[in-house]
Amino acid sequence: MPSSRGGVTFSQNGEDIIIREIFKTLNIKTPSYLDIGAHDPFYLSNTAIFYKTGSHGVNIEPNPILLKRIAKYRKGDINLQIGIGEANSSSKFYVLSDPTLGTFSKQEADSFFQSSGVKIIKEISVEVMTIKSVIEKYCGGVFPDFLSLDAEGIDAVILNGLRELSSLPKVVCTEINDRTNEAIATVKQAREILEPLGYTLVMKTIVNAIFLRKDLWTAAMN
């Protein structure tokens, strides 16, 4: 776990430190969270720092092997081996040779192989729920304070699901990668979805973009 002047960080580029400071400004000491594509209880996690300080939430990880480790070390959370999609159904999930990756998108899986040699090692059928269904079933109809999103190729599909909700997260952190033209389009796409919902882009790292609801920021500054 690398450290910074703000303390220990579990995220790839200190995103959790930035998000923690945002919640401090909002006077929220133990923010709840929905972590989609959780991957690991601590490694490269945007929510581990909050769990360590008393927060709880819902972790979603389609890979059963990874979910088992998350459930072992995050017993205070709700841990679900599902995917998020446009309808309640089931879908093919591609488990890849790099355990940090895994996707419902065959195109994304092929792209990983072409760019870095990461191979598909298994295809499994995974239950898929809409984000609305998850919020209703596991969060009492109220969206947690923080949405962390790392869904390898279907991030925009999930963000679009927010349009159907009456309750929205205060902070959204979604994966990007500005080293490719495709990722720059992803940042633009995220802004096109989130800004009409009342969010503003407050920080961009190499791999993530952090959005905050404007109304909450305005209230905190007054």
PyMOL commands that place a pseudoatom at each C-alpha (Angstrom):
pseudoatom trace, name=CA, resn=MET, resi=1, chain=A, elem=C, hetatm=0, pos=[0.000, 0.000, 0.000]
pseudoatom trace, name=CA, resn=PRO, resi=2, chain=A, elem=C, hetatm=0, pos=[1.678, 3.228, -1.100]
pseudoatom trace, name=CA, resn=SER, resi=3, chain=A, elem=C, hetatm=0, pos=[1.384, 6.225, 1.177]
pseudoatom trace, name=CA, resn=SER, resi=4, chain=A, elem=C, hetatm=0, pos=[1.020, 9.937, 0.638]
pseudoatom trace, name=CA, resn=ARG, resi=5, chain=A, elem=C, hetatm=0, pos=[1.028, 13.027, 2.791]
pseudoatom trace, name=CA, resn=GLY, resi=6, chain=A, elem=C, hetatm=0, pos=[-2.690, 12.357, 3.269]
pseudoatom trace, name=CA, resn=GLY, resi=7, chain=A, elem=C, hetatm=0, pos=[-2.003, 8.899, 4.746]
pseudoatom trace, name=CA, resn=VAL, resi=8, chain=A, elem=C, hetatm=0, pos=[-2.177, 5.324, 3.475]
pseudoatom trace, name=CA, resn=THR, resi=9, chain=A, elem=C, hetatm=0, pos=[-3.905, 4.846, 0.134]
pseudoatom trace, name=CA, resn=PHE, resi=10, chain=A, elem=C, hetatm=0, pos=[-5.302, 1.616, -1.276]
pseudoatom trace, name=CA, resn=SER, resi=11, chain=A, elem=C, hetatm=0, pos=[-6.291, 3.131, -4.646]
pseudoatom trace, name=CA, resn=GLN, resi=12, chain=A, elem=C, hetatm=0, pos=[-4.098, 3.058, -7.717]
pseudoatom trace, name=CA, resn=ASN, resi=13, chain=A, elem=C, hetatm=0, pos=[-3.294, 6.767, -7.702]
pseudoatom trace, name=CA, resn=GLY, resi=14, chain=A, elem=C, hetatm=0, pos=[-4.509, 8.021, -4.341]
pseudoatom trace, name=CA, resn=GLU, resi=15, chain=A, elem=C, hetatm=0, pos=[-8.109, 8.482, -5.451]
pseudoatom trace, name=CA, resn=ASP, resi=16, chain=A, elem=C, hetatm=0, pos=[-9.388, 7.271, -2.070]
pseudoatom trace, name=CA, resn=ILE, resi=17, chain=A, elem=C, hetatm=0, pos=[-7.465, 10.046, -0.282]
pseudoatom trace, name=CA, resn=ILE, resi=18, chain=A, elem=C, hetatm=0, pos=[-9.052, 12.638, -2.576]
pseudoatom trace, name=CA, resn=ILE, resi=19, chain=A, elem=C, hetatm=0, pos=[-12.525, 11.173, -2.079]
pseudoatom trace, name=CA, resn=ARG, resi=20, chain=A, elem=C, hetatm=0, pos=[-12.029, 10.991, 1.682]
pseudoatom trace, name=CA, resn=GLU, resi=21, chain=A, elem=C, hetatm=0, pos=[-11.213, 14.699, 1.719]
pseudoatom trace, name=CA, resn=ILE, resi=22, chain=A, elem=C, hetatm=0, pos=[-14.357, 15.423, -0.301]
pseudoatom trace, name=CA, resn=PHE, resi=23, chain=A, elem=C, hetatm=0, pos=[-16.474, 13.587, 2.266]
pseudoatom trace, name=CA, resn=LYS, resi=24, chain=A, elem=C, hetatm=0, pos=[-14.711, 15.433, 5.084]
pseudoatom trace, name=CA, resn=THR, resi=25, chain=A, elem=C, hetatm=0, pos=[-15.694, 18.696, 3.420]
pseudoatom trace, name=CA, resn=LEU, resi=26, chain=A, elem=C, hetatm=0, pos=[-19.269, 17.405, 3.195]
pseudoatom trace, name=CA, resn=ASN, resi=27, chain=A, elem=C, hetatm=0, pos=[-19.055, 16.495, 6.913]
pseudoatom trace, name=CA, resn=ILE, resi=28, chain=A, elem=C, hetatm=0, pos=[-19.707, 12.797, 6.207]
pseudoatom trace, name=CA, resn=LYS, resi=29, chain=A, elem=C, hetatm=0, pos=[-17.426, 10.750, 8.461]
pseudoatom trace, name=CA, resn=THR, resi=30, chain=A, elem=C, hetatm=0, pos=[-18.395, 7.212, 7.420]
pseudoatom trace, name=CA, resn=PRO, resi=31, chain=A, elem=C, hetatm=0, pos=[-19.743, 7.288, 3.859]
pseudoatom trace, name=CA, resn=SER, resi=32, chain=A, elem=C, hetatm=0, pos=[-21.574, 4.233, 2.570]
pseudoatom trace, name=CA, resn=TYR, resi=33, chain=A, elem=C, hetatm=0, pos=[-20.569, 2.842, -0.829]
pseudoatom trace, name=CA, resn=LEU, resi=34, chain=A, elem=C, hetatm=0, pos=[-21.453, 0.702, -3.820]
pseudoatom trace, name=CA, resn=ASP, resi=35, chain=A, elem=C, hetatm=0, pos=[-18.283, -0.794, -5.310]
pseudoatom trace, name=CA, resn=ILE, resi=36, chain=A, elem=C, hetatm=0, pos=[-18.956, -2.245, -8.778]
pseudoatom trace, name=CA, resn=GLY, resi=37, chain=A, elem=C, hetatm=0, pos=[-16.023, -4.318, -10.007]
pseudoatom trace, name=CA, resn=ALA, resi=38, chain=A, elem=C, hetatm=0, pos=[-14.599, -4.527, -6.495]
pseudoatom trace, name=CA, resn=HIS, resi=39, chain=A, elem=C, hetatm=0, pos=[-11.865, -7.036, -7.474]
pseudoatom trace, name=CA, resn=ASP, resi=40, chain=A, elem=C, hetatm=0, pos=[-10.089, -7.204, -4.090]
pseudoatom trace, name=CA, resn=PRO, resi=41, chain=A, elem=C, hetatm=0, pos=[-10.844, -6.205, -0.489]
pseudoatom trace, name=CA, resn=PHE, resi=42, chain=A, elem=C, hetatm=0, pos=[-7.789, -3.934, -0.350]
pseudoatom trace, name=CA, resn=TYR, resi=43, chain=A, elem=C, hetatm=0, pos=[-5.510, -4.020, -3.418]
pseudoatom trace, name=CA, resn=LEU, resi=44, chain=A, elem=C, hetatm=0, pos=[-6.353, -1.187, -5.848]
pseudoatom trace, name=CA, resn=SER, resi=45, chain=A, elem=C, hetatm=0, pos=[-9.574, -0.601, -3.898]
pseudoatom trace, name=CA, resn=ASN, resi=46, chain=A, elem=C, hetatm=0, pos=[-11.304, 2.776, -3.774]
pseudoatom trace, name=CA, resn=THR, resi=47, chain=A, elem=C, hetatm=0, pos=[-13.462, 1.694, -0.812]
pseudoatom trace, name=CA, resn=ALA, resi=48, chain=A, elem=C, hetatm=0, pos=[-11.020, -0.123, 1.514]
pseudoatom trace, name=CA, resn=ILE, resi=49, chain=A, elem=C, hetatm=0, pos=[-9.977, 3.112, 3.213]
pseudoatom trace, name=CA, resn=PHE, resi=50, chain=A, elem=C, hetatm=0, pos=[-13.598, 3.707, 4.208]
pseudoatom trace, name=CA, resn=TYR, resi=51, chain=A, elem=C, hetatm=0, pos=[-14.192, 0.132, 5.383]
pseudoatom trace, name=CA, resn=LYS, resi=52, chain=A, elem=C, hetatm=0, pos=[-11.068, 0.436, 7.562]
pseudoatom trace, name=CA, resn=THR, resi=53, chain=A, elem=C, hetatm=0, pos=[-12.553, 3.484, 9.284]
pseudoatom trace, name=CA, resn=GLY, resi=54, chain=A, elem=C, hetatm=0, pos=[-16.012, 2.097, 9.982]
pseudoatom trace, name=CA, resn=SER, resi=55, chain=A, elem=C, hetatm=0, pos=[-17.941, 2.504, 6.729]
pseudoatom trace, name=CA, resn=HIS, resi=56, chain=A, elem=C, hetatm=0, pos=[-19.946, -0.290, 5.121]
pseudoatom trace, name=CA, resn=GLY, resi=57, chain=A, elem=C, hetatm=0, pos=[-21.480, -0.895, 1.738]
pseudoatom trace, name=CA, resn=VAL, resi=58, chain=A, elem=C, hetatm=0, pos=[-22.119, -3.277, -1.139]
pseudoatom trace, name=CA, resn=ASN, resi=59, chain=A, elem=C, hetatm=0, pos=[-19.335, -4.888, -3.175]
pseudoatom trace, name=CA, resn=ILE, resi=60, chain=A, elem=C, hetatm=0, pos=[-20.104, -6.376, -6.586]
pseudoatom trace, name=CA, resn=GLU, resi=61, chain=A, elem=C, hetatm=0, pos=[-17.636, -8.749, -8.241]
pseudoatom trace, name=CA, resn=PRO, resi=62, chain=A, elem=C, hetatm=0, pos=[-18.647, -11.253, -10.976]
pseudoatom trace, name=CA, resn=ASN, resi=63, chain=A, elem=C, hetatm=0, pos=[-15.526, -13.415, -10.595]
pseudoatom trace, name=CA, resn=PRO, resi=64, chain=A, elem=C, hetatm=0, pos=[-16.354, -16.035, -7.912]
pseudoatom trace, name=CA, resn=ILE, resi=65, chain=A, elem=C, hetatm=0, pos=[-12.709, -16.549, -6.913]
pseudoatom trace, name=CA, resn=LEU, resi=66, chain=A, elem=C, hetatm=0, pos=[-12.177, -12.833, -6.321]
pseudoatom trace, name=CA, resn=LEU, resi=67, chain=A, elem=C, hetatm=0, pos=[-15.539, -12.480, -4.585]
pseudoatom trace, name=CA, resn=LYS, resi=68, chain=A, elem=C, hetatm=0, pos=[-14.558, -15.234, -2.128]
pseudoatom trace, name=CA, resn=ARG, resi=69, chain=A, elem=C, hetatm=0, pos=[-11.546, -13.213, -0.959]
pseudoatom trace, name=CA, resn=ILE, resi=70, chain=A, elem=C, hetatm=0, pos=[-13.604, -10.028, -0.700]
pseudoatom trace, name=CA, resn=ALA, resi=71, chain=A, elem=C, hetatm=0, pos=[-16.218, -11.812, 1.412]
pseudoatom trace, name=CA, resn=LYS, resi=72, chain=A, elem=C, hetatm=0, pos=[-13.491, -13.189, 3.699]
pseudoatom trace, name=CA, resn=TYR, resi=73, chain=A, elem=C, hetatm=0, pos=[-12.015, -9.812, 4.564]
pseudoatom trace, name=CA, resn=ARG, resi=74, chain=A, elem=C, hetatm=0, pos=[-15.042, -7.535, 4.195]
pseudoatom trace, name=CA, resn=LYS, resi=75, chain=A, elem=C, hetatm=0, pos=[-17.539, -9.394, 6.395]
pseudoatom trace, name=CA, resn=GLY, resi=76, chain=A, elem=C, hetatm=0, pos=[-19.247, -6.143, 7.376]
pseudoatom trace, name=CA, resn=ASP, resi=77, chain=A, elem=C, hetatm=0, pos=[-20.231, -5.507, 3.759]
pseudoatom trace, name=CA, resn=ILE, resi=78, chain=A, elem=C, hetatm=0, pos=[-22.808, -7.078, 1.457]
pseudoatom trace, name=CA, resn=ASN, resi=79, chain=A, elem=C, hetatm=0, pos=[-20.787, -9.014, -1.133]
pseudoatom trace, name=CA, resn=LEU, resi=80, chain=A, elem=C, hetatm=0, pos=[-22.493, -10.082, -4.365]
pseudoatom trace, name=CA, resn=GLN, resi=81, chain=A, elem=C, hetatm=0, pos=[-21.298, -12.275, -7.224]
pseudoatom trace, name=CA, resn=ILE, resi=82, chain=A, elem=C, hetatm=0, pos=[-23.347, -10.556, -9.917]
pseudoatom trace, name=CA, resn=GLY, resi=83, chain=A, elem=C, hetatm=0, pos=[-22.954, -8.144, -12.800]
pseudoatom trace, name=CA, resn=ILE, resi=84, chain=A, elem=C, hetatm=0, pos=[-24.759, -4.887, -13.521]
pseudoatom trace, name=CA, resn=GLY, resi=85, chain=A, elem=C, hetatm=0, pos=[-26.591, -4.433, -16.812]
pseudoatom trace, name=CA, resn=GLU, resi=86, chain=A, elem=C, hetatm=0, pos=[-29.578, -2.993, -18.617]
pseudoatom trace, name=CA, resn=ALA, resi=87, chain=A, elem=C, hetatm=0, pos=[-31.967, -5.763, -17.525]
pseudoatom trace, name=CA, resn=ASN, resi=88, chain=A, elem=C, hetatm=0, pos=[-32.279, -8.467, -14.878]
pseudoatom trace, name=CA, resn=SER, resi=89, chain=A, elem=C, hetatm=0, pos=[-30.963, -11.566, -16.641]
pseudoatom trace, name=CA, resn=SER, resi=90, chain=A, elem=C, hetatm=0, pos=[-27.789, -13.636, -16.907]
pseudoatom trace, name=CA, resn=SER, resi=91, chain=A, elem=C, hetatm=0, pos=[-24.780, -13.031, -19.112]
pseudoatom trace, name=CA, resn=LYS, resi=92, chain=A, elem=C, hetatm=0, pos=[-21.477, -14.565, -20.168]
pseudoatom trace, name=CA, resn=PHE, resi=93, chain=A, elem=C, hetatm=0, pos=[-18.534, -13.286, -18.101]
pseudoatom trace, name=CA, resn=TYR, resi=94, chain=A, elem=C, hetatm=0, pos=[-14.952, -13.648, -19.336]
pseudoatom trace, name=CA, resn=VAL, resi=95, chain=A, elem=C, hetatm=0, pos=[-12.376, -14.551, -16.673]
pseudoatom trace, name=CA, resn=LEU, resi=96, chain=A, elem=C, hetatm=0, pos=[-8.955, -13.424, -17.903]
pseudoatom trace, name=CA, resn=SER, resi=97, chain=A, elem=C, hetatm=0, pos=[-5.384, -14.506, -17.220]
pseudoatom trace, name=CA, resn=ASP, resi=98, chain=A, elem=C, hetatm=0, pos=[-4.712, -11.187, -15.467]
pseudoatom trace, name=CA, resn=PRO, resi=99, chain=A, elem=C, hetatm=0, pos=[-6.754, -11.440, -12.232]
pseudoatom trace, name=CA, resn=THR, resi=100, chain=A, elem=C, hetatm=0, pos=[-7.173, -7.667, -12.061]
pseudoatom trace, name=CA, resn=LEU, resi=101, chain=A, elem=C, hetatm=0, pos=[-9.260, -7.879, -15.233]
pseudoatom trace, name=CA, resn=GLY, resi=102, chain=A, elem=C, hetatm=0, pos=[-12.482, -9.611, -16.241]
pseudoatom trace, name=CA, resn=THR, resi=103, chain=A, elem=C, hetatm=0, pos=[-15.341, -8.395, -18.378]
pseudoatom trace, name=CA, resn=PHE, resi=104, chain=A, elem=C, hetatm=0, pos=[-18.807, -9.062, -19.781]
pseudoatom trace, name=CA, resn=SER, resi=105, chain=A, elem=C, hetatm=0, pos=[-17.620, -7.552, -23.083]
pseudoatom trace, name=CA, resn=LYS, resi=106, chain=A, elem=C, hetatm=0, pos=[-16.059, -9.951, -25.614]
pseudoatom trace, name=CA, resn=GLN, resi=107, chain=A, elem=C, hetatm=0, pos=[-14.765, -6.920, -27.502]
pseudoatom trace, name=CA, resn=GLU, resi=108, chain=A, elem=C, hetatm=0, pos=[-13.012, -5.672, -24.373]
pseudoatom trace, name=CA, resn=ALA, resi=109, chain=A, elem=C, hetatm=0, pos=[-11.546, -9.132, -23.708]
pseudoatom trace, name=CA, resn=ASP, resi=110, chain=A, elem=C, hetatm=0, pos=[-10.196, -9.300, -27.272]
pseudoatom trace, name=CA, resn=SER, resi=111, chain=A, elem=C, hetatm=0, pos=[-8.750, -5.816, -26.864]
pseudoatom trace, name=CA, resn=PHE, resi=112, chain=A, elem=C, hetatm=0, pos=[-6.836, -6.889, -23.745]
pseudoatom trace, name=CA, resn=PHE, resi=113, chain=A, elem=C, hetatm=0, pos=[-5.327, -9.815, -25.694]
pseudoatom trace, name=CA, resn=GLN, resi=114, chain=A, elem=C, hetatm=0, pos=[-4.311, -7.633, -28.638]
pseudoatom trace, name=CA, resn=SER, resi=115, chain=A, elem=C, hetatm=0, pos=[-2.745, -4.935, -26.465]
pseudoatom trace, name=CA, resn=SER, resi=116, chain=A, elem=C, hetatm=0, pos=[-1.056, -7.001, -23.739]
pseudoatom trace, name=CA, resn=GLY, resi=117, chain=A, elem=C, hetatm=0, pos=[-1.540, -10.715, -24.416]
pseudoatom trace, name=CA, resn=VAL, resi=118, chain=A, elem=C, hetatm=0, pos=[-4.068, -11.213, -21.630]
pseudoatom trace, name=CA, resn=LYS, resi=119, chain=A, elem=C, hetatm=0, pos=[-6.086, -14.331, -22.482]
pseudoatom trace, name=CA, resn=ILE, resi=120, chain=A, elem=C, hetatm=0, pos=[-9.577, -15.588, -21.744]
pseudoatom trace, name=CA, resn=ILE, resi=121, chain=A, elem=C, hetatm=0, pos=[-9.144, -18.575, -19.414]
pseudoatom trace, name=CA, resn=LYS, resi=122, chain=A, elem=C, hetatm=0, pos=[-12.796, -19.273, -18.643]
pseudoatom trace, name=CA, resn=GLU, resi=123, chain=A, elem=C, hetatm=0, pos=[-16.326, -18.245, -19.602]
pseudoatom trace, name=CA, resn=ILE, resi=124, chain=A, elem=C, hetatm=0, pos=[-18.982, -18.410, -16.882]
pseudoatom trace, name=CA, resn=SER, resi=125, chain=A, elem=C, hetatm=0, pos=[-22.668, -17.520, -16.661]
pseudoatom trace, name=CA, resn=VAL, resi=126, chain=A, elem=C, hetatm=0, pos=[-23.322, -14.767, -14.115]
pseudoatom trace, name=CA, resn=GLU, resi=127, chain=A, elem=C, hetatm=0, pos=[-26.556, -13.256, -12.829]
pseudoatom trace, name=CA, resn=VAL, resi=128, chain=A, elem=C, hetatm=0, pos=[-27.018, -9.664, -13.981]
pseudoatom trace, name=CA, resn=MET, resi=129, chain=A, elem=C, hetatm=0, pos=[-29.136, -7.058, -12.201]
pseudoatom trace, name=CA, resn=THR, resi=130, chain=A, elem=C, hetatm=0, pos=[-29.972, -3.466, -13.063]
pseudoatom trace, name=CA, resn=ILE, resi=131, chain=A, elem=C, hetatm=0, pos=[-28.458, -0.899, -10.769]
pseudoatom trace, name=CA, resn=LYS, resi=132, chain=A, elem=C, hetatm=0, pos=[-31.995, 0.110, -9.815]
pseudoatom trace, name=CA, resn=SER, resi=133, chain=A, elem=C, hetatm=0, pos=[-32.764, -3.445, -8.683]
pseudoatom trace, name=CA, resn=VAL, resi=134, chain=A, elem=C, hetatm=0, pos=[-29.595, -3.573, -6.584]
pseudoatom trace, name=CA, resn=ILE, resi=135, chain=A, elem=C, hetatm=0, pos=[-30.423, -0.283, -4.859]
pseudoatom trace, name=CA, resn=GLU, resi=136, chain=A, elem=C, hetatm=0, pos=[-33.980, -1.401, -4.139]
pseudoatom trace, name=CA, resn=LYS, resi=137, chain=A, elem=C, hetatm=0, pos=[-33.049, -4.900, -2.909]
pseudoatom trace, name=CA, resn=TYR, resi=138, chain=A, elem=C, hetatm=0, pos=[-29.838, -4.266, -0.988]
pseudoatom trace, name=CA, resn=CYS, resi=139, chain=A, elem=C, hetatm=0, pos=[-29.834, -0.540, -0.109]
pseudoatom trace, name=CA, resn=GLY, resi=140, chain=A, elem=C, hetatm=0, pos=[-33.441, 0.087, 0.897]
pseudoatom trace, name=CA, resn=GLY, resi=141, chain=A, elem=C, hetatm=0, pos=[-34.031, 2.231, -2.191]
pseudoatom trace, name=CA, resn=VAL, resi=142, chain=A, elem=C, hetatm=0, pos=[-31.433, 4.816, -1.141]
pseudoatom trace, name=CA, resn=PHE, resi=143, chain=A, elem=C, hetatm=0, pos=[-28.219, 5.017, -3.134]
pseudoatom trace, name=CA, resn=PRO, resi=144, chain=A, elem=C, hetatm=0, pos=[-25.059, 4.827, -0.984]
pseudoatom trace, name=CA, resn=ASP, resi=145, chain=A, elem=C, hetatm=0, pos=[-22.962, 7.987, -0.643]
pseudoatom trace, name=CA, resn=PHE, resi=146, chain=A, elem=C, hetatm=0, pos=[-20.202, 6.800, -2.964]
pseudoatom trace, name=CA, resn=LEU, resi=147, chain=A, elem=C, hetatm=0, pos=[-20.223, 4.872, -6.257]
pseudoatom trace, name=CA, resn=SER, resi=148, chain=A, elem=C, hetatm=0, pos=[-16.909, 3.310, -7.288]
pseudoatom trace, name=CA, resn=LEU, resi=149, chain=A, elem=C, hetatm=0, pos=[-17.056, 1.915, -10.814]
pseudoatom trace, name=CA, resn=ASP, resi=150, chain=A, elem=C, hetatm=0, pos=[-14.545, -0.305, -12.611]
pseudoatom trace, name=CA, resn=ALA, resi=151, chain=A, elem=C, hetatm=0, pos=[-16.508, -2.494, -15.015]
pseudoatom trace, name=CA, resn=GLU, resi=152, chain=A, elem=C, hetatm=0, pos=[-14.056, -3.046, -17.893]
pseudoatom trace, name=CA, resn=GLY, resi=153, chain=A, elem=C, hetatm=0, pos=[-15.925, -1.858, -20.951]
pseudoatom trace, name=CA, resn=ILE, resi=154, chain=A, elem=C, hetatm=0, pos=[-19.505, -1.425, -19.685]
pseudoatom trace, name=CA, resn=ASP, resi=155, chain=A, elem=C, hetatm=0, pos=[-19.035, 1.600, -17.431]
pseudoatom trace, name=CA, resn=ALA, resi=156, chain=A, elem=C, hetatm=0, pos=[-21.230, 3.792, -19.644]
pseudoatom trace, name=CA, resn=VAL, resi=157, chain=A, elem=C, hetatm=0, pos=[-24.049, 1.221, -19.515]
pseudoatom trace, name=CA, resn=ILE, resi=158, chain=A, elem=C, hetatm=0, pos=[-23.966, 1.351, -15.717]
pseudoatom trace, name=CA, resn=LEU, resi=159, chain=A, elem=C, hetatm=0, pos=[-23.751, 5.144, -15.558]
pseudoatom trace, name=CA, resn=ASN, resi=160, chain=A, elem=C, hetatm=0, pos=[-26.743, 5.374, -17.896]
pseudoatom trace, name=CA, resn=GLY, resi=161, chain=A, elem=C, hetatm=0, pos=[-28.683, 3.353, -15.325]
pseudoatom trace, name=CA, resn=LEU, resi=162, chain=A, elem=C, hetatm=0, pos=[-28.409, 6.280, -12.910]
pseudoatom trace, name=CA, resn=ARG, resi=163, chain=A, elem=C, hetatm=0, pos=[-30.852, 8.207, -15.100]
pseudoatom trace, name=CA, resn=GLU, resi=164, chain=A, elem=C, hetatm=0, pos=[-33.654, 5.923, -13.920]
pseudoatom trace, name=CA, resn=LEU, resi=165, chain=A, elem=C, hetatm=0, pos=[-33.055, 6.572, -10.224]
pseudoatom trace, name=CA, resn=SER, resi=166, chain=A, elem=C, hetatm=0, pos=[-34.586, 9.113, -7.867]
pseudoatom trace, name=CA, resn=SER, resi=167, chain=A, elem=C, hetatm=0, pos=[-31.740, 8.596, -5.375]
pseudoatom trace, name=CA, resn=LEU, resi=168, chain=A, elem=C, hetatm=0, pos=[-28.174, 9.243, -6.541]
pseudoatom trace, name=CA, resn=PRO, resi=169, chain=A, elem=C, hetatm=0, pos=[-24.677, 8.892, -5.049]
pseudoatom trace, name=CA, resn=LYS, resi=170, chain=A, elem=C, hetatm=0, pos=[-22.956, 12.010, -3.762]
pseudoatom trace, name=CA, resn=VAL, resi=171, chain=A, elem=C, hetatm=0, pos=[-19.606, 11.069, -5.319]
pseudoatom trace, name=CA, resn=VAL, resi=172, chain=A, elem=C, hetatm=0, pos=[-18.853, 8.925, -8.382]
pseudoatom trace, name=CA, resn=CYS, resi=173, chain=A, elem=C, hetatm=0, pos=[-15.424, 7.545, -9.258]
pseudoatom trace, name=CA, resn=THR, resi=174, chain=A, elem=C, hetatm=0, pos=[-15.338, 5.854, -12.663]
pseudoatom trace, name=CA, resn=GLU, resi=175, chain=A, elem=C, hetatm=0, pos=[-12.395, 4.220, -14.436]
pseudoatom trace, name=CA, resn=ILE, resi=176, chain=A, elem=C, hetatm=0, pos=[-10.733, 5.948, -17.390]
pseudoatom trace, name=CA, resn=ASN, resi=177, chain=A, elem=C, hetatm=0, pos=[-7.385, 5.655, -19.108]
pseudoatom trace, name=CA, resn=ASP, resi=178, chain=A, elem=C, hetatm=0, pos=[-6.117, 8.752, -20.860]
pseudoatom trace, name=CA, resn=ARG, resi=179, chain=A, elem=C, hetatm=0, pos=[-3.332, 6.853, -22.614]
pseudoatom trace, name=CA, resn=THR, resi=180, chain=A, elem=C, hetatm=0, pos=[-5.715, 5.922, -25.421]
pseudoatom trace, name=CA, resn=ASN, resi=181, chain=A, elem=C, hetatm=0, pos=[-8.020, 7.959, -27.648]
pseudoatom trace, name=CA, resn=GLU, resi=182, chain=A, elem=C, hetatm=0, pos=[-10.822, 5.555, -26.772]
pseudoatom trace, name=CA, resn=ALA, resi=183, chain=A, elem=C, hetatm=0, pos=[-10.457, 6.396, -23.071]
pseudoatom trace, name=CA, resn=ILE, resi=184, chain=A, elem=C, hetatm=0, pos=[-10.582, 10.128, -23.731]
pseudoatom trace, name=CA, resn=ALA, resi=185, chain=A, elem=C, hetatm=0, pos=[-13.927, 9.498, -25.411]
pseudoatom trace, name=CA, resn=THR, resi=186, chain=A, elem=C, hetatm=0, pos=[-14.942, 7.600, -22.262]
pseudoatom trace, name=CA, resn=VAL, resi=187, chain=A, elem=C, hetatm=0, pos=[-14.276, 10.672, -20.114]
pseudoatom trace, name=CA, resn=LYS, resi=188, chain=A, elem=C, hetatm=0, pos=[-16.365, 12.736, -22.493]
pseudoatom trace, name=CA, resn=GLN, resi=189, chain=A, elem=C, hetatm=0, pos=[-19.096, 10.102, -22.409]
pseudoatom trace, name=CA, resn=ALA, resi=190, chain=A, elem=C, hetatm=0, pos=[-19.103, 10.044, -18.598]
pseudoatom trace, name=CA, resn=ARG, resi=191, chain=A, elem=C, hetatm=0, pos=[-19.488, 13.820, -18.502]
pseudoatom trace, name=CA, resn=GLU, resi=192, chain=A, elem=C, hetatm=0, pos=[-22.341, 13.683, -21.023]
pseudoatom trace, name=CA, resn=ILE, resi=193, chain=A, elem=C, hetatm=0, pos=[-24.173, 11.247, -18.763]
pseudoatom trace, name=CA, resn=LEU, resi=194, chain=A, elem=C, hetatm=0, pos=[-23.355, 12.703, -15.345]
pseudoatom trace, name=CA, resn=GLU, resi=195, chain=A, elem=C, hetatm=0, pos=[-23.412, 16.469, -15.879]
pseudoatom trace, name=CA, resn=PRO, resi=196, chain=A, elem=C, hetatm=0, pos=[-27.140, 16.551, -16.809]
pseudoatom trace, name=CA, resn=LEU, resi=197, chain=A, elem=C, hetatm=0, pos=[-27.738, 14.642, -13.551]
pseudoatom trace, name=CA, resn=GLY, resi=198, chain=A, elem=C, hetatm=0, pos=[-26.159, 17.491, -11.610]
pseudoatom trace, name=CA, resn=TYR, resi=199, chain=A, elem=C, hetatm=0, pos=[-22.540, 16.302, -11.298]
pseudoatom trace, name=CA, resn=THR, resi=200, chain=A, elem=C, hetatm=0, pos=[-19.310, 18.139, -11.965]
pseudoatom trace, name=CA, resn=LEU, resi=201, chain=A, elem=C, hetatm=0, pos=[-15.888, 16.651, -12.723]
pseudoatom trace, name=CA, resn=VAL, resi=202, chain=A, elem=C, hetatm=0, pos=[-13.660, 17.595, -9.777]
pseudoatom trace, name=CA, resn=MET, resi=203, chain=A, elem=C, hetatm=0, pos=[-10.548, 15.483, -10.353]
pseudoatom trace, name=CA, resn=LYS, resi=204, chain=A, elem=C, hetatm=0, pos=[-9.004, 13.281, -13.025]
pseudoatom trace, name=CA, resn=THR, resi=205, chain=A, elem=C, hetatm=0, pos=[-6.092, 10.913, -12.432]
pseudoatom trace, name=CA, resn=ILE, resi=206, chain=A, elem=C, hetatm=0, pos=[-4.403, 8.643, -14.953]
pseudoatom trace, name=CA, resn=VAL, resi=207, chain=A, elem=C, hetatm=0, pos=[-7.007, 5.913, -14.480]
pseudoatom trace, name=CA, resn=ASN, resi=208, chain=A, elem=C, hetatm=0, pos=[-10.061, 7.470, -12.793]
pseudoatom trace, name=CA, resn=ALA, resi=209, chain=A, elem=C, hetatm=0, pos=[-12.405, 10.443, -12.974]
pseudoatom trace, name=CA, resn=ILE, resi=210, chain=A, elem=C, hetatm=0, pos=[-14.093, 11.721, -9.805]
pseudoatom trace, name=CA, resn=PHE, resi=211, chain=A, elem=C, hetatm=0, pos=[-17.467, 13.466, -10.010]
pseudoatom trace, name=CA, resn=LEU, resi=212, chain=A, elem=C, hetatm=0, pos=[-19.352, 15.295, -7.245]
pseudoatom trace, name=CA, resn=ARG, resi=213, chain=A, elem=C, hetatm=0, pos=[-22.925, 16.516, -7.059]
pseudoatom trace, name=CA, resn=LYS, resi=214, chain=A, elem=C, hetatm=0, pos=[-22.883, 20.283, -7.553]
pseudoatom trace, name=CA, resn=ASP, resi=215, chain=A, elem=C, hetatm=0, pos=[-25.657, 21.003, -5.044]
pseudoatom trace, name=CA, resn=LEU, resi=216, chain=A, elem=C, hetatm=0, pos=[-23.711, 19.371, -2.218]
pseudoatom trace, name=CA, resn=TRP, resi=217, chain=A, elem=C, hetatm=0, pos=[-20.510, 21.183, -3.075]
pseudoatom trace, name=CA, resn=THR, resi=218, chain=A, elem=C, hetatm=0, pos=[-22.294, 24.535, -3.225]
pseudoatom trace, name=CA, resn=ALA, resi=219, chain=A, elem=C, hetatm=0, pos=[-23.939, 23.904, 0.145]
pseudoatom trace, name=CA, resn=ALA, resi=220, chain=A, elem=C, hetatm=0, pos=[-20.622, 22.878, 1.720]
pseudoatom trace, name=CA, resn=MET, resi=221, chain=A, elem=C, hetatm=0, pos=[-18.928, 26.050, 0.500]
pseudoatom trace, name=CA, resn=ASN, resi=222, chain=A, elem=C, hetatm=0, pos=[-21.607, 28.358, 1.933]
for i in range(1, 222): cmd.bond("trace and resi %d" % i, "trace and resi %d" % (i + 1))
show_as sticks, trace
zoom trace
